[in-house]
């Protein structure tokens, strides 16, 4: 558990706690005596979909076992963070908030905007044509704001590394207040020494006991920073031994003027700001007064920019109105989209239900189809068996029919043979009959001739009878009738006489 916040919370109500809104990356930007700086992302920066890039400074201070000292440091950190968060100045890097990165850290991490242009030294190296006097003016302007605030604020660690350049190419003081968190000058000196050579910018009085940073020591550090930016080198670059540097500074020695440093005007300001005695150094308002003529064009330019910004502000108001209307439209669109999504979801559910029902119906249909196919197969099997039986029976019947046919054919052939014999006999008989017939016809013709002749004789005889009838009748009546035979004139004399009691046949009738 932290010795700073025993209850695991950040009780600074005036400083936003952004612990749940940031993401710490593994990209280490820098490391110093106070801790390390990482690049991070802030997801709650605005309504933008893209998170803002921020700098996350993780502070590492020595834990304190003494309860009184821990309480004093806690109060001091609370006061300083609240003060820093309230500062709004164009040349001061703002504090966005704090965050608990590690549960066991004794100081929360500081969250600041990310400066893409880097620090003043890096910016000047990458932009050699940019006037460095503008950066120096911005530094003293920000420092003047701190020194004239109520209460007065001492930066305590001014150097080019702690001056960042924003996207408008304005210098901003950073790491404000870090040295003020330290409880005594011994720890401050130890930390400052570890902070990558910070003592090269330290005023001589800070090497004495019981001395903490002051406005005057800030002015001294400003002079060293001006030298660093204008020369491109750190103070006392040729002296690697820090003990020697402390001795030189306390004895009144300062970095030598380099040949490339041609500005007498700026060199005069630097030398007056790093005076050995604190009271002999220029205050911030005097440095601003001396530098202002050199940057008047920038001030005028800034006024023009401010006027342009005012006009832009008017446009921003109109744009804000449009954005508000757009927000309303977006909300309406979001509602319509939400409704459409709900409708789509309902349609999908209905579709899924319909598909499920269709699948069940398809399953039943498949089962019915399988059952029907099984029945058809059984029927086909039965038909096949019936067909086979029918074929077998047909084959047997055909066999019997063939045998019967053969028998019938044999019988028919025999009958044909008999008929042929009968025909031959009939032919022969016919021939005989025809001969007999011809003879008979001849006989008939002869008899017809005889009958004709007999007819003629009968006619004559009848006429004679008719002539004799009366006479005969009278004689019959007179005598007892007797039967007598009358000779048939058509018969030969040896044939029996015809009974006269029988009527005579027609002459043409044959017996």
C-alpha positions as CSV (number, residue, x, y, z in Angstrom):
1,X,0.0,0.0,0.0
2,X,1.2,3.5,-0.8
3,X,2.8,5.6,1.9
4,X,1.4,8.6,0.2
5,X,-2.3,7.7,0.0
6,X,-2.9,5.0,2.6
7,X,-6.4,4.3,1.4
8,X,-5.4,3.7,-2.2
9,X,-7.3,6.8,-3.6
10,X,-6.3,10.1,-5.0
11,X,-8.0,12.7,-2.7
12,X,-7.1,15.8,-4.8
13,X,-10.6,16.9,-5.8
14,X,-9.3,19.9,-7.9
15,X,-7.1,17.6,-10.1
16,X,-8.9,15.2,-12.5
17,X,-8.2,11.6,-11.8
18,X,-7.9,10.0,-15.3
19,X,-6.7,6.6,-14.2
20,X,-9.5,4.8,-16.0
21,X,-9.2,6.9,-19.2
22,X,-5.6,6.5,-20.2
23,X,-3.5,3.8,-21.7
24,X,0.3,3.6,-20.9
25,X,2.4,2.5,-23.9
26,X,5.8,0.9,-23.6
27,X,7.4,3.7,-25.6
28,X,9.9,5.4,-23.2
29,X,10.5,9.0,-24.1
30,X,13.0,9.9,-21.5
31,X,14.4,9.1,-18.0
32,X,15.7,11.5,-15.4
33,X,16.3,12.0,-11.7
34,X,12.6,12.4,-10.9
35,X,11.3,9.4,-13.0
36,X,10.5,8.4,-16.5
37,X,8.3,9.8,-19.3
38,X,6.2,7.5,-21.5
39,X,3.9,8.1,-24.4
40,X,0.3,7.3,-23.7
41,X,-3.3,7.6,-25.0
42,X,-6.2,9.5,-23.5
43,X,-9.5,8.1,-24.5
44,X,-11.6,10.7,-22.7
45,X,-10.0,13.8,-24.3
46,X,-13.1,14.6,-26.4
47,X,-15.9,13.1,-28.4
48,X,-13.3,12.2,-31.0
49,X,-13.1,8.6,-32.1
50,X,-9.3,8.8,-32.1
51,X,-7.7,9.0,-28.6
52,X,-5.4,11.9,-27.8
53,X,-1.6,11.3,-27.5
54,X,-0.3,12.4,-24.1
55,X,2.9,12.4,-22.1
56,X,2.8,10.3,-18.9
57,X,5.5,11.2,-16.3
58,X,5.9,8.6,-13.6
59,X,7.6,10.1,-10.5
60,X,9.9,8.0,-8.3
61,X,10.7,9.5,-5.0
62,X,12.2,7.9,-1.9
63,X,9.5,6.5,0.5
64,X,9.3,8.2,3.9
65,X,9.0,6.1,7.0
66,X,8.4,9.1,9.3
67,X,4.6,9.7,9.6
68,X,5.0,13.4,10.1
69,X,7.3,13.8,7.1
70,X,4.9,11.7,5.0
71,X,2.0,13.8,6.0
72,X,3.8,17.1,5.2
73,X,4.8,15.8,1.8
74,X,1.3,14.6,1.1
75,X,-0.1,18.1,1.9
76,X,2.6,19.7,-0.2
77,X,2.0,17.5,-3.2
78,X,-1.7,18.1,-2.9
79,X,-1.2,21.8,-2.8
80,X,1.3,22.0,-5.6
81,X,-0.8,19.7,-8.0
82,X,-3.9,21.7,-7.4
83,X,-1.9,24.9,-8.1
84,X,-0.4,23.5,-11.3
85,X,-3.7,22.3,-12.5
86,X,-5.2,25.8,-12.1
87,X,-2.5,27.4,-14.3
88,X,-3.6,28.5,-17.7
89,X,-0.9,30.2,-19.7
90,X,0.4,29.9,-23.2
91,X,4.0,29.4,-22.1
92,X,3.2,26.9,-19.3
93,X,2.6,23.2,-20.1
94,X,-0.8,22.4,-18.6
95,X,-1.4,19.5,-16.2
96,X,-4.3,17.5,-17.7
97,X,-4.7,15.3,-14.6
98,X,-3.1,12.5,-12.6
99,X,-3.4,8.8,-12.7
100,X,-2.4,5.8,-10.5
101,X,-0.2,3.8,-12.9
102,X,1.3,1.4,-10.3
103,X,-0.6,0.5,-7.1
104,X,2.6,0.7,-5.0
105,X,3.9,4.1,-6.3
106,X,4.1,6.9,-3.7
107,X,3.4,9.7,-6.1
108,X,0.7,9.7,-8.9
109,X,1.7,9.9,-12.5
110,X,1.4,13.4,-14.2
111,X,-0.5,13.6,-17.5
112,X,0.4,16.4,-19.9
113,X,-0.3,17.1,-23.6
114,X,2.1,15.5,-26.1
115,X,4.5,18.0,-27.8
116,X,5.4,16.7,-31.2
117,X,8.2,19.3,-31.7
118,X,10.1,18.0,-28.7
119,X,12.2,20.2,-26.4
120,X,13.8,23.5,-27.2
121,X,17.3,22.0,-27.9
122,X,15.9,19.3,-30.3
123,X,13.7,21.9,-32.0
124,X,16.6,24.3,-32.7
125,X,18.7,21.4,-34.0
126,X,15.9,20.4,-36.5
127,X,14.9,24.0,-37.3
128,X,18.2,26.1,-37.6
129,X,16.4,28.9,-39.4
130,X,13.9,29.5,-36.6
131,X,14.8,32.6,-34.5
132,X,15.9,31.4,-31.1
133,X,15.1,34.8,-29.6
134,X,11.4,33.9,-29.8
135,X,12.0,30.8,-27.7
136,X,14.0,32.8,-25.1
137,X,11.2,35.4,-24.9
138,X,8.5,32.7,-24.4
139,X,10.6,31.1,-21.6
140,X,11.0,34.4,-19.7
141,X,7.3,35.2,-20.3
142,X,6.2,31.9,-18.8
143,X,8.7,32.4,-15.9
144,X,7.4,35.9,-15.3
145,X,3.9,34.5,-15.0
146,X,5.0,32.0,-12.4
147,X,7.0,34.6,-10.4
148,X,4.2,37.1,-10.3
149,X,1.4,34.6,-9.5
150,X,-0.3,34.6,-6.1
151,X,1.2,32.8,-4.4
152,X,4.6,33.2,-6.1
153,X,5.7,30.0,-7.9
154,X,9.4,29.0,-8.4
155,X,10.1,26.5,-11.2
156,X,13.3,25.1,-9.8
157,X,14.6,23.2,-12.8
158,X,14.8,25.4,-15.9
159,X,16.9,24.1,-18.8
160,X,16.4,23.4,-22.5
161,X,15.2,19.9,-21.8
162,X,12.4,21.2,-19.7
163,X,11.2,23.6,-22.4
164,X,8.8,22.0,-24.9
165,X,7.7,23.5,-28.3
166,X,4.0,23.2,-29.1
167,X,2.4,22.9,-32.6
168,X,2.2,26.8,-32.8
169,X,6.0,26.9,-32.2
170,X,5.6,28.4,-28.8
171,X,7.9,27.5,-25.9
172,X,6.2,26.0,-22.8
173,X,7.8,25.4,-19.5
174,X,7.4,21.9,-18.2
175,X,8.2,19.8,-15.1
176,X,7.0,22.8,-13.1
177,X,6.8,22.2,-9.4
178,X,8.7,18.8,-9.3
179,X,11.5,20.1,-7.1
180,X,9.0,21.7,-4.8
181,X,7.7,18.3,-3.8
182,X,11.0,17.6,-2.0
183,X,11.0,18.0,1.7
184,X,14.6,19.1,2.3
185,X,17.5,20.5,0.4
186,X,19.7,17.4,0.9
187,X,17.3,15.2,-1.0
188,X,16.8,18.0,-3.6
189,X,20.5,18.2,-4.2
190,X,20.8,14.4,-4.5
191,X,17.9,14.3,-7.0
192,X,19.2,17.2,-9.0
193,X,22.6,15.7,-9.3
194,X,21.0,12.5,-10.6
195,X,18.9,14.4,-13.1
196,X,21.4,14.2,-16.0
197,X,23.7,17.1,-14.9
198,X,21.0,19.6,-13.7
199,X,23.6,21.1,-11.4
200,X,25.2,22.8,-14.5
201,X,22.2,25.1,-14.5
202,X,22.1,25.6,-10.7
203,X,22.9,29.0,-9.1
204,X,25.9,29.0,-6.7
205,X,23.8,29.7,-3.6
206,X,22.0,26.4,-4.2
207,X,25.2,24.5,-3.3
208,X,25.0,25.9,0.2
209,X,23.2,24.2,3.1
210,X,19.6,24.9,3.8
211,X,19.0,26.6,0.4
212,X,16.1,25.8,-1.8
213,X,15.3,27.2,-5.3
214,X,14.2,30.8,-5.5
215,X,13.1,33.3,-8.1
216,X,16.7,34.4,-8.4
217,X,18.0,30.9,-8.9
218,X,15.4,30.5,-11.7
219,X,16.8,33.6,-13.4
220,X,20.3,32.1,-13.1
221,X,19.0,28.9,-14.7
222,X,17.3,31.0,-17.4
223,X,20.7,32.6,-18.3
224,X,22.3,29.1,-18.5
225,X,19.4,28.0,-20.7
226,X,19.8,31.0,-23.0
227,X,23.5,30.1,-23.4
228,X,22.6,26.5,-24.1
229,X,20.0,27.3,-26.8
230,X,22.2,30.0,-28.5
231,X,25.4,28.1,-28.4
232,X,24.0,24.6,-29.0
233,X,26.0,23.2,-26.0
234,X,25.4,22.5,-22.4
235,X,27.1,24.9,-19.9
236,X,30.7,23.9,-19.1
237,X,30.7,21.3,-21.8
238,X,34.5,20.9,-21.6
239,X,34.3,20.2,-17.9
240,X,33.2,16.6,-17.2
241,X,33.8,16.6,-13.5
242,X,30.8,17.9,-11.6
243,X,32.8,18.7,-8.5
244,X,35.0,21.0,-10.6
245,X,31.8,22.6,-12.0
246,X,30.5,23.3,-8.5
247,X,33.9,24.8,-7.5
248,X,34.0,27.0,-10.7
249,X,30.4,28.3,-10.1
250,X,30.9,29.0,-6.4
251,X,34.1,30.9,-7.3
252,X,32.2,33.1,-9.8
253,X,33.4,31.5,-13.1
254,X,30.9,31.2,-16.0
255,X,30.9,29.5,-19.4
256,X,33.1,31.3,-21.9
257,X,31.6,33.2,-24.8
258,X,31.9,31.2,-28.0
259,X,32.9,32.6,-31.3
260,X,29.6,31.8,-33.0
261,X,27.8,33.9,-30.4
262,X,27.6,37.3,-32.2
263,X,24.8,39.0,-30.3
264,X,26.2,41.5,-27.8
265,X,22.7,42.5,-26.9
266,X,21.7,39.0,-25.8
267,X,25.1,38.3,-24.2
268,X,24.6,41.4,-22.0
269,X,21.3,40.0,-20.8
270,X,22.8,36.6,-20.1
271,X,25.7,37.9,-18.0
272,X,23.4,40.2,-16.0
273,X,21.1,37.2,-15.3
274,X,23.9,34.9,-14.0
275,X,25.4,37.4,-11.6
276,X,27.1,35.7,-8.6
277,X,24.9,37.5,-6.0
278,X,21.2,36.8,-6.3
279,X,20.1,40.4,-5.7
280,X,22.3,41.5,-8.7
281,X,20.3,39.4,-11.2
282,X,17.7,40.9,-13.4
283,X,14.0,40.2,-12.5
284,X,11.7,38.7,-15.1
285,X,9.9,42.0,-15.9
286,X,13.3,43.7,-16.7
287,X,14.3,40.8,-19.0
288,X,10.9,41.0,-20.7
289,X,11.4,44.8,-21.1
290,X,14.9,44.3,-22.7
291,X,13.7,41.5,-25.0
292,X,10.4,43.1,-26.1
293,X,11.9,45.4,-28.8
294,X,13.5,42.3,-30.4
295,X,10.2,40.5,-30.6
296,X,7.8,43.4,-31.2
297,X,7.0,42.0,-34.6
298,X,6.0,38.7,-33.0
299,X,3.7,40.6,-30.6
300,X,2.1,42.5,-33.5
301,X,1.9,39.2,-35.3
302,X,0.2,37.6,-32.3
303,X,-2.3,40.5,-32.2
304,X,-3.1,39.9,-35.8
305,X,-3.3,36.2,-35.0
306,X,-5.6,37.0,-32.1
307,X,-7.8,39.1,-34.3
308,X,-7.9,36.3,-36.9
309,X,-8.6,33.9,-34.1
310,X,-11.5,36.2,-33.0
311,X,-12.9,36.0,-36.5
312,X,-12.3,32.3,-36.4
313,X,-14.1,32.3,-33.1
314,X,-17.1,33.8,-34.7
315,X,-16.9,31.1,-37.3
316,X,-16.4,28.6,-34.6
317,X,-19.7,29.8,-33.0
318,X,-21.4,29.3,-36.3
319,X,-19.6,26.0,-36.7
320,X,-20.6,25.0,-33.1
321,X,-24.2,25.8,-34.0
322,X,-23.9,23.6,-37.1
323,X,-22.2,20.9,-35.0
324,X,-25.0,21.1,-32.5
325,X,-27.5,20.7,-35.4
326,X,-25.3,17.9,-36.7
327,X,-25.3,16.3,-33.2
328,X,-29.1,16.4,-33.2
329,X,-29.1,14.9,-36.7
330,X,-26.6,12.3,-35.6
331,X,-28.8,11.5,-32.5
332,X,-31.8,11.2,-34.8
333,X,-29.8,9.1,-37.2
334,X,-28.5,7.0,-34.2
335,X,-32.1,6.5,-33.1
336,X,-33.2,5.6,-36.6
337,X,-30.2,3.3,-36.9
338,X,-31.0,1.8,-33.5
339,X,-34.6,1.3,-34.6
340,X,-33.4,-0.1,-37.9
341,X,-31.1,-2.4,-36.1
342,X,-33.9,-3.6,-33.8
343,X,-36.1,-4.1,-36.8
344,X,-33.3,-6.0,-38.5
345,X,-32.8,-8.0,-35.4
346,X,-36.5,-8.8,-35.3
347,X,-36.4,-9.7,-39.0
348,X,-33.4,-11.9,-38.4
349,X,-35.2,-13.6,-35.5
350,X,-38.3,-14.1,-37.6
351,X,-36.1,-15.4,-40.4
352,X,-34.3,-17.8,-38.0
353,X,-37.7,-19.0,-36.7
354,X,-38.9,-19.5,-40.3
355,X,-35.7,-21.3,-41.2
356,X,-36.1,-23.5,-38.1
357,X,-39.7,-24.2,-39.0
358,X,-38.7,-24.9,-42.6
359,X,-35.9,-27.2,-41.4
360,X,-38.4,-29.1,-39.2
361,X,-40.8,-29.3,-42.2
362,X,-38.0,-30.4,-44.4
363,X,-37.0,-32.9,-41.8
364,X,-40.6,-34.3,-41.7
365,X,-40.8,-34.2,-45.5
366,X,-37.5,-36.1,-45.7
367,X,-38.8,-38.6,-43.2
368,X,-42.0,-38.9,-45.3
369,X,-40.0,-39.2,-48.4
370,X,-37.8,-41.8,-46.9
371,X,-40.9,-43.8,-45.7
372,X,-42.5,-43.4,-49.2
373,X,-39.3,-44.5,-50.8
374,X,-39.1,-47.5,-48.5
375,X,-42.7,-48.3,-49.4
376,X,-42.0,-47.9,-53.1
377,X,-39.0,-50.1,-52.8
378,X,-41.1,-52.7,-51.0
379,X,-43.8,-52.4,-53.7
380,X,-41.2,-52.7,-56.4
381,X,-39.8,-55.7,-54.7
382,X,-43.3,-57.3,-54.4
383,X,-43.9,-56.4,-58.1
384,X,-40.6,-57.8,-59.1
385,X,-41.4,-61.1,-57.2
386,X,-45.0,-61.1,-58.8
387,X,-43.4,-60.4,-62.2
388,X,-41.0,-63.3,-61.7
389,X,-43.8,-65.6,-60.6
390,X,-45.9,-64.4,-63.5
391,X,-43.0,-65.0,-65.9
392,X,-42.4,-68.4,-64.4
393,X,-46.1,-69.3,-64.7
394,X,-46.2,-67.8,-68.2
395,X,-43.2,-69.8,-69.1
396,X,-44.9,-73.0,-67.8
397,X,-48.2,-72.0,-69.5
398,X,-46.2,-71.3,-72.7
399,X,-44.6,-74.7,-72.3
400,X,-48.0,-76.4,-71.9
401,X,-49.4,-74.3,-74.7
402,X,-46.6,-75.3,-76.9
403,X,-47.2,-79.0,-76.1
404,X,-50.9,-78.6,-76.6
405,X,-50.2,-76.7,-79.8
406,X,-47.9,-79.5,-81.0
407,X,-50.6,-82.0,-80.1
408,X,-53.3,-80.0,-81.9
409,X,-51.0,-79.5,-84.8
410,X,-50.2,-83.2,-84.9
411,X,-53.9,-84.0,-84.7
412,X,-54.7,-81.4,-87.3
413,X,-52.0,-82.9,-89.5
414,X,-53.6,-86.3,-89.0
415,X,-57.0,-84.9,-89.7
416,X,-55.6,-83.2,-92.8
417,X,-54.2,-86.4,-93.9
418,X,-57.6,-88.1,-93.4
419,X,-59.4,-85.2,-95.1
420,X,-56.9,-85.4,-97.9
421,X,-57.7,-89.1,-98.2
422,X,-61.5,-88.3,-97.9
423,X,-61.0,-85.6,-100.4
424,X,-59.3,-88.0,-102.8
425,X,-62.0,-90.5,-102.2
426,X,-64.6,-87.8,-102.6
427,X,-62.9,-86.7,-105.7
428,X,-63.0,-90.2,-106.9
429,X,-66.6,-90.5,-105.8
430,X,-67.4,-87.2,-107.3
431,X,-66.0,-88.2,-110.5
432,X,-68.1,-91.4,-110.3
433,X,-71.2,-89.4,-109.3
434,X,-70.6,-87.0,-112.1
435,X,-70.4,-89.9,-114.5
436,X,-73.5,-91.4,-113.0
437,X,-75.1,-88.0,-113.0
438,X,-74.3,-87.6,-116.7
439,X,-75.7,-91.0,-117.3
440,X,-78.7,-90.1,-115.2
441,X,-79.2,-86.9,-117.1
442,X,-79.0,-88.8,-120.3
443,X,-81.5,-91.2,-118.8
444,X,-83.8,-88.4,-117.7
445,X,-83.6,-86.8,-121.0
446,X,-84.6,-90.1,-122.6
447,X,-87.4,-90.6,-120.1
448,X,-88.5,-87.0,-120.7
449,X,-88.7,-87.8,-124.3
450,X,-90.7,-90.9,-123.5
451,X,-92.9,-88.9,-121.1
452,X,-93.5,-86.3,-123.7
453,X,-94.4,-89.0,-126.1
454,X,-96.6,-90.6,-123.5
455,X,-98.2,-87.3,-122.7
456,X,-99.2,-86.9,-126.2
457,X,-100.6,-90.4,-126.1
458,X,-102.4,-89.7,-122.8
459,X,-103.9,-86.6,-124.2
460,X,-105.2,-88.6,-127.0
461,X,-106.3,-91.2,-124.6
462,X,-108.0,-88.7,-122.3
463,X,-109.7,-87.2,-125.2
464,X,-110.9,-90.7,-126.2
465,X,-112.0,-91.3,-122.6
466,X,-113.8,-88.0,-122.5
467,X,-115.4,-89.1,-125.7
468,X,-116.3,-92.5,-124.3
469,X,-117.1,-91.3,-120.8
470,X,-120.7,-90.9,-121.2
471,X,-121.1,-94.2,-122.9
472,X,-119.0,-95.9,-120.2
473,X,-120.8,-94.2,-117.4
474,X,-124.1,-95.5,-118.7
475,X,-122.8,-99.0,-119.0
476,X,-121.4,-98.9,-115.5
477,X,-124.6,-97.8,-114.1
478,X,-126.3,-100.6,-115.8
479,X,-123.9,-103.3,-114.6
480,X,-122.2,-104.2,-111.4
481,X,-119.0,-102.3,-111.3
482,X,-115.9,-104.5,-111.7
483,X,-112.4,-103.6,-111.2
484,X,-110.3,-104.0,-114.1
485,X,-106.7,-103.2,-114.7
486,X,-105.7,-100.7,-117.2
487,X,-102.4,-101.0,-118.9
488,X,-100.1,-98.1,-118.5
489,X,-99.2,-97.1,-121.9
490,X,-95.8,-95.8,-120.6
491,X,-94.8,-99.2,-119.2
492,X,-93.5,-102.1,-121.1
493,X,-95.8,-105.0,-121.6
494,X,-93.9,-107.1,-118.9
495,X,-94.6,-104.5,-116.1
496,X,-97.6,-104.8,-113.8
497,X,-100.8,-103.1,-114.9
498,X,-101.7,-99.9,-113.2
499,X,-104.6,-100.1,-110.7
500,X,-107.4,-98.1,-112.4
501,X,-108.7,-97.2,-109.0
502,X,-105.5,-95.0,-108.4
503,X,-105.5,-91.6,-109.9
504,X,-103.0,-91.0,-112.7
505,X,-99.9,-89.0,-111.9
506,X,-98.9,-86.0,-113.9
507,X,-97.3,-87.0,-117.1
508,X,-94.1,-85.1,-116.3
509,X,-93.7,-86.5,-112.6
510,X,-90.8,-88.9,-112.2
511,X,-90.8,-91.8,-109.8
